[in-house]
Amino acid sequence: MSALHKILVVDDDPVVGTSFDRVLSRKGYQVIKALNAQEALEQLRKDEVDAVYTDIKMPGMTGLEFAEKVKARRPWTPVVIVTGYGTEADERRAMEAGVAAFLHKPLSPEMI
């Protein structure tokens, strides 16, 4: 029996999480959704994930701060930033933290 790859999607917009879930579950992934970075950190304490997709602009901790925490604790876990508000400075900071990719919204199902 093969295990499903688990993907953590962090976005304060539940529609985005549902969109990722719809696309990725059809490809055979198990999607775990969190509405903010704090909820996502709690999820990471309980569960191993194969990759993380996170928005930047969220209440509380930003996606950049969250990505830095994930990479500091789990450097092997790929983190992808997905944003509609990212700047070049945000992208530089994300790459310095070791994120796998920095994608700009809107995303097509193929991009996901």
Secondary structure, DSSP 4 states (H G I P E B T S, - for coil): -PPPPEEEEE-S-HHHHHHHHHHHHHTT-EEEEESSHHHHHHHHHH---SEEEE-S--SSS-HHHHHHHHHHH-TTS-EEEEESS--HHHHHHHHHHT-SEEEESS--TTT-
